[in-house]
Amino acid sequence: MDISEETFITNLGIHIRQLREKKNMSQQDLANDCDIPKNQIGRIERAEINTSVKALVKIANALDVEPKELFDFSIK
Amino acid sequence: MDISEETFITNLGIHIRQLREKKNMSQQDLANDCDIPKNQIGRIERAEINTSVKALVKIANALDVEPKELFDFSIK
């Protein structure tokens, strides 16, 4: 079954937030580590923006996970 | 170890091409199914653009795979 783009980015944002909190990192910590502004991190987590693959790679590196782990969640 | 963004999008493009060819789809078939222009499909496969999460979801739906499968490759 097709996944809606909006549903996917909502779940992705929640998943990124969970990974970040599991590392005990604040949005500011993550922003500093991946060189993405803190407000953009917040907007990705709240699914307010359709982020890019390169931004995801930077976030994955900062969270010390492989990029594919960012997409590894169950759709709710 | 950190993955470079350029290396990742290069490998992603190769992987998308492989998935598309496995389905015996041309770039035009994929473009039609996911409502993304054919030249943009080509640019994603050749890693000439830093595509968005929503575009990846559309491509995954058109290839009949889960979005996470698009990121499931070994970095070369």
N, CA and C atoms of all chains as a GROMACS GRO file, in nm:
protein
  456
    1MET      N    1   0.084  -0.120   0.000
    1MET     CA    2   0.000   0.000   0.000
    1MET      C    3   0.088   0.125   0.000
    2ASP      N    4   0.044   0.223  -0.076
    2ASP     CA    5   0.123   0.347  -0.082
    2ASP      C    6   0.122   0.421   0.052
    3ILE      N    7   0.236   0.479   0.084
    3ILE     CA    8   0.250   0.560   0.205
    3ILE      C    9   0.234   0.706   0.163
    4SER      N   10   0.155   0.782   0.240
    4SER     CA   11   0.144   0.924   0.203
    4SER      C   12   0.271   0.996   0.246
    5GLU      N   13   0.308   1.094   0.165
    5GLU     CA   14   0.431   1.169   0.195
    5GLU      C   15   0.421   1.241   0.330
    6GLU      N   16   0.303   1.295   0.358
    6GLU     CA   17   0.285   1.368   0.484
    6GLU      C   18   0.297   1.274   0.604
    7THR      N   19   0.234   1.156   0.592
    7THR     CA   20   0.243   1.058   0.701
    7THR      C   21   0.388   1.017   0.722
    8PHE      N   22   0.458   0.998   0.613
    8PHE     CA   23   0.597   0.954   0.625
    8PHE      C   24   0.683   1.060   0.695
    9ILE      N   25   0.670   1.185   0.654
    9ILE     CA   26   0.758   1.286   0.716
    9ILE      C   27   0.718   1.311   0.863
   10THR      N   28   0.590   1.291   0.896
   10THR     CA   29   0.548   1.302   1.036
   10THR      C   30   0.616   1.194   1.120
   11ASN      N   31   0.611   1.071   1.070
   11ASN     CA   32   0.672   0.960   1.143
   11ASN      C   33   0.825   0.972   1.147
   12LEU      N   34   0.882   1.022   1.039
   12LEU     CA   35   1.028   1.043   1.036
   12LEU      C   36   1.069   1.145   1.143
   13GLY      N   37   0.993   1.252   1.155
   13GLY     CA   38   1.025   1.355   1.254
   13GLY      C   39   1.019   1.300   1.396
   14ILE      N   40   0.916   1.220   1.423
   14ILE     CA   41   0.903   1.158   1.556
   14ILE      C   42   1.020   1.064   1.581
   15HIS      N   43   1.058   0.990   1.479
   15HIS     CA   44   1.167   0.893   1.494
   15HIS      C   45   1.301   0.964   1.519
   16ILE      N   46   1.326   1.072   1.446
   16ILE     CA   47   1.450   1.147   1.467
   16ILE      C   48   1.453   1.203   1.610
   17ARG      N   49   1.338   1.256   1.654
   17ARG     CA   50   1.331   1.307   1.793
   17ARG      C   51   1.365   1.196   1.892
   18GLN      N   52   1.307   1.077   1.870
   18GLN     CA   53   1.332   0.965   1.963
   18GLN      C   54   1.480   0.926   1.963
   19LEU      N   55   1.540   0.920   1.846
   19LEU     CA   56   1.683   0.885   1.838
   19LEU      C   57   1.767   0.989   1.910
   20ARG      N   58   1.731   1.116   1.890
   20ARG     CA   59   1.806   1.226   1.955
   20ARG      C   60   1.793   1.217   2.107
   21GLU      N   61   1.670   1.192   2.156
   21GLU     CA   62   1.649   1.187   2.301
   21GLU      C   63   1.718   1.065   2.362
   22LYS      N   64   1.724   0.956   2.284
   22LYS     CA   65   1.792   0.836   2.333
   22LYS      C   66   1.941   0.863   2.355
   23LYS      N   67   1.994   0.957   2.277
   23LYS     CA   68   2.136   0.994   2.292
   23LYS      C   69   2.153   1.106   2.395
   24ASN      N   70   2.042   1.142   2.461
   24ASN     CA   71   2.045   1.254   2.556
   24ASN      C   72   2.100   1.381   2.493
   25MET      N   73   2.060   1.406   2.371
   25MET     CA   74   2.103   1.528   2.302
   25MET      C   75   1.985   1.624   2.295
   26SER      N   76   2.013   1.752   2.316
   26SER     CA   77   1.912   1.856   2.294
   26SER      C   78   1.909   1.888   2.144
   27GLN      N   79   1.807   1.961   2.102
   27GLN     CA   80   1.805   2.007   1.963
   27GLN      C   81   1.929   2.090   1.934
   28GLN      N   82   1.971   2.167   2.034
   28GLN     CA   83   2.091   2.251   2.014
   28GLN      C   84   2.216   2.166   1.997
   29ASP      N   85   2.227   2.058   2.078
   29ASP     CA   86   2.342   1.967   2.064
   29ASP      C   87   2.347   1.909   1.922
   30LEU      N   88   2.230   1.862   1.878
   30LEU     CA   89   2.224   1.801   1.744
   30LEU      C   90   2.257   1.905   1.637
   31ALA      N   91   2.201   2.024   1.654
   31ALA     CA   92   2.227   2.133   1.558
   31ALA      C   93   2.377   2.161   1.549
   32ASN      N   94   2.442   2.167   1.665
   32ASN     CA   95   2.586   2.195   1.666
   32ASN      C   96   2.664   2.084   1.596
   33ASP      N   97   2.624   1.960   1.625
   33ASP     CA   98   2.700   1.845   1.572
   33ASP      C   99   2.681   1.828   1.422
   34CYS      N  100   2.566   1.868   1.369
   34CYS     CA  101   2.545   1.841   1.226
   34CYS      C  102   2.546   1.969   1.143
   35ASP      N  103   2.570   2.081   1.210
   35ASP     CA  104   2.583   2.208   1.138
   35ASP      C  105   2.455   2.242   1.060
   36ILE      N  106   2.343   2.218   1.126
   36ILE     CA  107   2.211   2.258   1.074
   36ILE      C  108   2.151   2.348   1.183
   37PRO      N  109   2.089   2.460   1.145
   37PRO     CA  110   2.037   2.549   1.250
   37PRO      C  111   1.934   2.478   1.340
   38LYS      N  112   1.935   2.514   1.469
   38LYS     CA  113   1.845   2.450   1.567
   38LYS      C  114   1.699   2.461   1.524
   39ASN      N  115   1.658   2.575   1.470
   39ASN     CA  116   1.517   2.587   1.433
   39ASN      C  117   1.481   2.493   1.317
   40GLN      N  118   1.580   2.463   1.233
   40GLN     CA  119   1.553   2.367   1.125
   40GLN      C  120   1.540   2.224   1.180
   41ILE      N  121   1.619   2.193   1.281
   41ILE     CA  122   1.604   2.061   1.347
   41ILE      C  123   1.462   2.049   1.401
   42GLY      N  124   1.416   2.154   1.468
   42GLY     CA  125   1.280   2.152   1.523
   42GLY      C  126   1.176   2.134   1.414
   43ARG      N  127   1.196   2.202   1.302
   43ARG     CA  128   1.099   2.193   1.192
   43ARG      C  129   1.100   2.054   1.127
   44ILE      N  130   1.215   1.991   1.123
   44ILE     CA  131   1.221   1.853   1.071
   44ILE      C  132   1.147   1.760   1.168
   45GLU      N  133   1.172   1.776   1.297
   45GLU     CA  134   1.108   1.688   1.396
   45GLU      C  135   0.956   1.706   1.398
   46ARG      N  136   0.912   1.827   1.370
   46ARG     CA  137   0.766   1.853   1.369
   46ARG      C  138   0.707   1.835   1.229
   47ALA      N  139   0.786   1.789   1.135
   47ALA     CA  140   0.741   1.761   0.997
   47ALA      C  141   0.687   1.887   0.929
   48GLU      N  142   0.748   1.998   0.960
   48GLU     CA  143   0.707   2.123   0.896
   48GLU      C  144   0.783   2.147   0.766
   49ILE      N  145   0.891   2.073   0.747
   49ILE     CA  146   0.965   2.087   0.621
   49ILE      C  147   0.996   1.950   0.561
   50ASN      N  148   1.010   1.952   0.431
   50ASN     CA  149   1.044   1.835   0.350
   50ASN      C  150   1.195   1.839   0.331
   51THR      N  151   1.265   1.776   0.423
   51THR     CA  152   1.411   1.793   0.424
   51THR      C  153   1.479   1.712   0.313
   52SER      N  154   1.608   1.733   0.299
   52SER     CA  155   1.682   1.671   0.189
   52SER      C  156   1.762   1.551   0.238
   53VAL      N  157   1.805   1.471   0.141
   53VAL     CA  158   1.887   1.354   0.173
   53VAL      C  159   2.018   1.396   0.241
   54LYS      N  160   2.081   1.502   0.190
   54LYS     CA  161   2.209   1.543   0.251
   54LYS      C  162   2.190   1.586   0.397
   55ALA      N  163   2.078   1.654   0.427
   55ALA     CA  164   2.052   1.693   0.566
   55ALA      C  165   2.034   1.568   0.652
   56LEU      N  166   1.967   1.466   0.597
   56LEU     CA  167   1.949   1.341   0.673
   56LEU      C  168   2.083   1.273   0.700
   57VAL      N  169   2.172   1.277   0.603
   57VAL     CA  170   2.304   1.215   0.623
   57VAL      C  171   2.378   1.288   0.735
   58LYS      N  172   2.369   1.422   0.735
   58LYS     CA  173   2.435   1.500   0.841
   58LYS      C  174   2.376   1.466   0.978
   59ILE      N  175   2.243   1.453   0.984
   59ILE     CA  176   2.176   1.420   1.111
   59ILE      C  177   2.217   1.279   1.156
   60ALA      N  178   2.218   1.185   1.062
   60ALA     CA  179   2.256   1.047   1.096
   60ALA      C  180   2.398   1.044   1.151
   61ASN      N  181   2.489   1.114   1.085
   61ASN     CA  182   2.628   1.118   1.133
   61ASN      C  183   2.634   1.175   1.275
   62ALA      N  184   2.558   1.283   1.299
   62ALA     CA  185   2.561   1.347   1.431
   62ALA      C  186   2.500   1.257   1.538
   63LEU      N  187   2.402   1.176   1.499
   63LEU     CA  188   2.337   1.083   1.594
   63LEU      C  189   2.414   0.951   1.603
   64ASP      N  190   2.519   0.939   1.523
   64ASP     CA  191   2.603   0.819   1.522
   64ASP      C  192   2.522   0.694   1.485
   65VAL      N  193   2.437   0.710   1.384
   65VAL     CA  194   2.363   0.596   1.329
   65VAL      C  195   2.384   0.597   1.177
   66GLU      N  196   2.352   0.486   1.113
   66GLU     CA  197   2.356   0.484   0.967
   66GLU      C  198   2.233   0.555   0.912
   67PRO      N  199   2.246   0.621   0.796
   67PRO     CA  200   2.128   0.691   0.741
   67PRO      C  201   2.006   0.601   0.731
   68LYS      N  202   2.025   0.474   0.698
   68LYS     CA  203   1.907   0.387   0.682
   68LYS      C  204   1.829   0.371   0.812
   69GLU      N  205   1.897   0.389   0.925
   69GLU     CA  206   1.824   0.377   1.053
   69GLU      C  207   1.723   0.490   1.071
   70LEU      N  208   1.747   0.602   1.006
   70LEU     CA  209   1.651   0.713   1.016
   70LEU      C  210   1.517   0.675   0.954
   71PHE      N  211   1.520   0.588   0.854
   71PHE     CA  212   1.396   0.547   0.784
   71PHE      C  213   1.338   0.418   0.841
   72ASP      N  214   1.402   0.366   0.946
   72ASP     CA  215   1.361   0.235   0.997
   72ASP      C  216   1.263   0.250   1.113
   73PHE      N  217   1.138   0.272   1.079
   73PHE     CA  218   1.033   0.287   1.181
   73PHE      C  219   0.904   0.232   1.123
   74SER      N  220   0.811   0.202   1.214
   74SER     CA  221   0.679   0.158   1.169
   74SER      C  222   0.590   0.280   1.153
   75ILE      N  223   0.517   0.282   1.043
   75ILE     CA  224   0.426   0.393   1.015
   75ILE      C  225   0.304   0.383   1.108
   76LYS      N  226   0.274   0.493   1.174
   76LYS     CA  227   0.158   0.494   1.267
   76LYS      C  228   0.046   0.581   1.211
   77MET      N  229   3.184   0.550   1.162
   77MET     CA  230   3.256   0.650   1.081
   77MET      C  231   3.155   0.733   1.003
   78ASP      N  232   3.180   0.859   0.994
   78ASP     CA  233   3.087   0.945   0.920
   78ASP      C  234   3.086   0.913   0.770
   79ILE      N  235   2.967   0.920   0.713
   79ILE     CA  236   2.949   0.898   0.570
   79ILE      C  237   2.944   1.036   0.505
   80SER      N  238   3.015   1.053   0.394
   80SER     CA  239   3.006   1.183   0.328
   80SER      C  240   2.874   1.192   0.254
   81GLU      N  241   2.819   1.314   0.252
   81GLU     CA  242   2.688   1.334   0.187
   81GLU      C  243   2.696   1.300   0.039
   82GLU      N  244   2.806   1.337  -0.025
   82GLU     CA  245   2.821   1.311  -0.169
   82GLU      C  246   2.827   1.161  -0.197
   83THR      N  247   2.904   1.090  -0.114
   83THR     CA  248   2.914   0.944  -0.130
   83THR      C  249   2.777   0.880  -0.113
   84PHE      N  250   2.703   0.930  -0.014
   84PHE     CA  251   2.572   0.870   0.012
   84PHE      C  252   2.478   0.892  -0.106
   85ILE      N  253   2.471   1.014  -0.158
   85ILE     CA  254   2.374   1.036  -0.267
   85ILE      C  255   2.418   0.964  -0.396
   86THR      N  256   2.549   0.946  -0.413
   86THR     CA  257   2.596   0.866  -0.528
   86THR      C  258   2.547   0.722  -0.518
   87ASN      N  259   2.565   0.664  -0.399
   87ASN     CA  260   2.522   0.526  -0.378
   87ASN      C  261   2.370   0.512  -0.382
   88LEU      N  262   2.301   0.612  -0.331
   88LEU     CA  263   2.154   0.612  -0.335
   88LEU      C  264   2.105   0.611  -0.480
   89GLY      N  265   2.167   0.692  -0.563
   89GLY     CA  266   2.126   0.699  -0.703
   89GLY      C  267   2.146   0.566  -0.774
   90ILE      N  268   2.260   0.503  -0.747
   90ILE     CA  269   2.289   0.372  -0.807
   90ILE      C  270   2.185   0.269  -0.759
   91HIS      N  271   2.153   0.277  -0.631
   91HIS     CA  272   2.058   0.181  -0.572
   91HIS      C  273   1.918   0.200  -0.632
   92ILE      N  274   1.876   0.325  -0.647
   92ILE     CA  275   1.744   0.351  -0.707
   92ILE      C  276   1.742   0.299  -0.851
   93ARG      N  277   1.849   0.322  -0.924
   93ARG     CA  278   1.856   0.271  -1.062
   93ARG      C  279   1.844   0.118  -1.063
   94GLN      N  280   1.915   0.053  -0.971
   94GLN     CA  281   1.910  -0.094  -0.965
   94GLN      C  282   1.768  -0.143  -0.933
   95LEU      N  283   1.704  -0.077  -0.837
   95LEU     CA  284   1.567  -0.118  -0.801
   95LEU      C  285   1.473  -0.099  -0.921
   96ARG      N  286   1.491   0.014  -0.991
   96ARG     CA  287   1.406   0.042  -1.108
   96ARG      C  288   1.428  -0.062  -1.217
   97GLU      N  289   1.555  -0.095  -1.244
   97GLU     CA  290   1.583  -0.192  -1.351
   97GLU      C  291   1.534  -0.332  -1.313
   98LYS      N  292   1.539  -0.363  -1.182
   98LYS     CA  293   1.488  -0.493  -1.136
   98LYS      C  294   1.339  -0.506  -1.164
   99LYS      N  295   1.270  -0.394  -1.163
   99LYS     CA  296   1.126  -0.394  -1.193
   99LYS      C  297   1.100  -0.380  -1.343
  100ASN      N  298   1.208  -0.382  -1.421
  100ASN     CA  299   1.194  -0.362  -1.567
  100ASN      C  300   1.121  -0.233  -1.603
  101MET      N  301   1.152  -0.129  -1.527
  101MET     CA  302   1.090   0.001  -1.554
  101MET      C  303   1.194   0.092  -1.617
  102SER      N  304   1.149   0.170  -1.718
  102SER     CA  305   1.236   0.275  -1.772
  102SER      C  306   1.228   0.397  -1.681
  103GLN      N  307   1.318   0.493  -1.703
  103GLN     CA  308   1.306   0.619  -1.627
  103GLN      C  309   1.171   0.683  -1.655
  104GLN      N  310   1.124   0.671  -1.779
  104GLN     CA  311   0.994   0.730  -1.813
  104GLN      C  312   0.880   0.661  -1.739
  105ASP      N  313   0.886   0.527  -1.727
  105ASP     CA  314   0.784   0.453  -1.651
  105ASP      C  315   0.780   0.503  -1.506
  106LEU      N  316   0.899   0.510  -1.448
  106LEU     CA  317   0.906   0.554  -1.307
  106LEU      C  318   0.855   0.697  -1.294
  107ALA      N  319   0.897   0.782  -1.387
  107ALA     CA  320   0.851   0.923  -1.385
  107ALA      C  321   0.699   0.930  -1.391
  108ASN      N  322   0.639   0.850  -1.479
  108ASN     CA  323   0.493   0.851  -1.491
  108ASN      C  324   0.428   0.804  -1.361
  109ASP      N  325   0.484   0.697  -1.302
  109ASP     CA  326   0.420   0.638  -1.183
  109ASP      C  327   0.434   0.726  -1.060
  110CYS      N  328   0.540   0.804  -1.051
  110CYS     CA  329   0.557   0.881  -0.928
  110CYS      C  330   0.536   1.030  -0.950
  111ASP      N  331   0.500   1.067  -1.071
  111ASP     CA  332   0.469   1.208  -1.099
  111ASP      C  333   0.587   1.301  -1.070
  112ILE      N  334   0.704   1.254  -1.109
  112ILE     CA  335   0.827   1.334  -1.102
  112ILE      C  336   0.880   1.338  -1.246
  113PRO      N  337   0.924   1.453  -1.295
  113PRO     CA  338   0.971   1.457  -1.434
  113PRO      C  339   1.085   1.358  -1.460
  114LYS      N  340   1.086   1.302  -1.580
  114LYS     CA  341   1.188   1.202  -1.615
  114LYS      C  342   1.330   1.258  -1.598
  115ASN      N  343   1.349   1.384  -1.635
  115ASN     CA  344   1.487   1.436  -1.623
  115ASN      C  345   1.530   1.446  -1.476
  116GLN      N  346   1.431   1.465  -1.387
  116GLN     CA  347   1.466   1.469  -1.244
  116GLN      C  348   1.500   1.329  -1.193
  117ILE      N  349   1.430   1.228  -1.243
  117ILE     CA  350   1.466   1.088  -1.208
  117ILE      C  351   1.611   1.062  -1.249
  118GLY      N  352   1.646   1.102  -1.369
  118GLY     CA  353   1.783   1.084  -1.417
  118GLY      C  354   1.884   1.155  -1.329
  119ARG      N  355   1.849   1.276  -1.288
  119ARG     CA  356   1.942   1.354  -1.204
  119ARG      C  357   1.957   1.293  -1.064
  120ILE      N  358   1.850   1.233  -1.013
  120ILE     CA  359   1.859   1.165  -0.883
  120ILE      C  360   1.949   1.042  -0.898
  121GLU      N  361   1.928   0.965  -1.006
  121GLU     CA  362   2.009   0.843  -1.025
  121GLU      C  363   2.156   0.876  -1.047
  122ARG      N  364   2.183   0.989  -1.108
  122ARG     CA  365   2.323   1.029  -1.131
  122ARG      C  366   2.378   1.115  -1.017
  123ALA      N  367   2.300   1.130  -0.910
  123ALA     CA  368   2.342   1.206  -0.792
  123ALA      C  369   2.375   1.352  -0.825
  124GLU      N  370   2.303   1.406  -0.920
  124GLU     CA  371   2.326   1.546  -0.956
  124GLU      C  372   2.241   1.641  -0.870
  125ILE      N  373   2.141   1.584  -0.802
  125ILE     CA  374   2.061   1.668  -0.712
  125ILE      C  375   2.045   1.600  -0.577
  126ASN      N  376   2.025   1.688  -0.479
  126ASN     CA  377   2.004   1.648  -0.340
  126ASN      C  378   1.852   1.643  -0.320
  127THR      N  379   1.795   1.527  -0.344
  127THR     CA  380   1.649   1.520  -0.349
  127THR      C  381   1.586   1.524  -0.209
  128SER      N  382   1.456   1.531  -0.206
  128SER     CA  383   1.384   1.548  -0.078
  128SER      C  384   1.323   1.416  -0.031
  129VAL      N  385   1.286   1.415   0.095
  129VAL     CA  386   1.222   1.296   0.152
  129VAL      C  387   1.091   1.266   0.080
  130LYS      N  388   1.011   1.368   0.052
  130LYS     CA  389   0.883   1.343  -0.015
  130LYS      C  390   0.903   1.281  -0.154
  131ALA      N  391   1.005   1.327  -0.226
  131ALA     CA  392   1.032   1.268  -0.357
  131ALA      C  393   1.071   1.121  -0.341
  132LEU      N  394   1.149   1.090  -0.235
  132LEU     CA  395   1.188   0.950  -0.212
  132LEU      C  396   1.065   0.864  -0.182
  133VAL      N  397   0.971   0.919  -0.107
  133VAL     CA  398   0.849   0.843  -0.074
  133VAL      C  399   0.772   0.814  -0.202
  134LYS      N  400   0.764   0.915  -0.291
  134LYS     CA  401   0.694   0.894  -0.418
  134LYS      C  402   0.764   0.787  -0.502
  135ILE      N  403   0.896   0.792  -0.505
  135ILE     CA  404   0.972   0.692  -0.581
  135ILE      C  405   0.953   0.553  -0.521
  136ALA      N  406   0.960   0.544  -0.388
  136ALA     CA  407   0.941   0.414  -0.322
  136ALA      C  408   0.803   0.357  -0.354
  137ASN      N  409   0.701   0.441  -0.346
  137ASN     CA  410   0.566   0.394  -0.379
  137ASN      C  411   0.560   0.343  -0.523
  138ALA      N  412   0.621   0.417  -0.614
  138ALA     CA  413   0.616   0.378  -0.755
  138ALA      C  414   0.695   0.249  -0.780
  139LEU      N  415   0.800   0.227  -0.701
  139LEU     CA  416   0.880   0.104  -0.716
  139LEU      C  417   0.822  -0.011  -0.633
  140ASP      N  418   0.716   0.020  -0.558
  140ASP     CA  419   0.650  -0.080  -0.475
  140ASP      C  420   0.743  -0.137  -0.368
  141VAL      N  421   0.821  -0.048  -0.309
  141VAL     CA  422   0.907  -0.087  -0.196
  141VAL      C  423   0.879   0.012  -0.081
  142GLU      N  424   0.924  -0.025   0.039
  142GLU     CA  425   0.911   0.069   0.151
  142GLU      C  426   1.022   0.175   0.138
  143PRO      N  427   0.994   0.297   0.182
  143PRO     CA  428   1.098   0.400   0.173
  143PRO      C  429   1.231   0.357   0.233
  144LYS      N  430   1.225   0.281   0.343
  144LYS     CA  431   1.352   0.243   0.407
  144LYS      C  432   1.439   0.155   0.316
  145GLU      N  433   1.375   0.085   0.222
  145GLU     CA  434   1.454   0.002   0.129
  145GLU      C  435   1.541   0.088   0.038
  146LEU      N  436   1.499   0.211   0.014
  146LEU     CA  437   1.580   0.299  -0.072
  146LEU      C  438   1.716   0.329  -0.008
  147PHE      N  439   1.719   0.329   0.128
  147PHE     CA  440   1.844   0.360   0.199
  147PHE      C  441   1.920   0.234   0.237
  148ASP      N  442   1.868   0.118   0.196
  148ASP     CA  443   1.928  -0.007   0.243
  148ASP      C  444   2.028  -0.060   0.141
  149PHE      N  445   2.148  -0.004   0.145
  149PHE     CA  446   2.254  -0.047   0.053
  149PHE      C  447   2.388  -0.032   0.127
  150SER      N  448   2.488  -0.103   0.074
  150SER     CA  449   2.622  -0.088   0.131
  150SER      C  450   2.693   0.025   0.060
  151ILE      N  451   2.760   0.108   0.137
  151ILE     CA  452   2.835   0.220   0.080
  151ILE      C  453   2.961   0.167   0.012
  152LYS      N  454   2.979   0.211  -0.113
  152LYS     CA  455   3.099   0.165  -0.187
  152LYS      C  456   3.195   0.281  -0.208
   0.00000   0.00000   0.00000
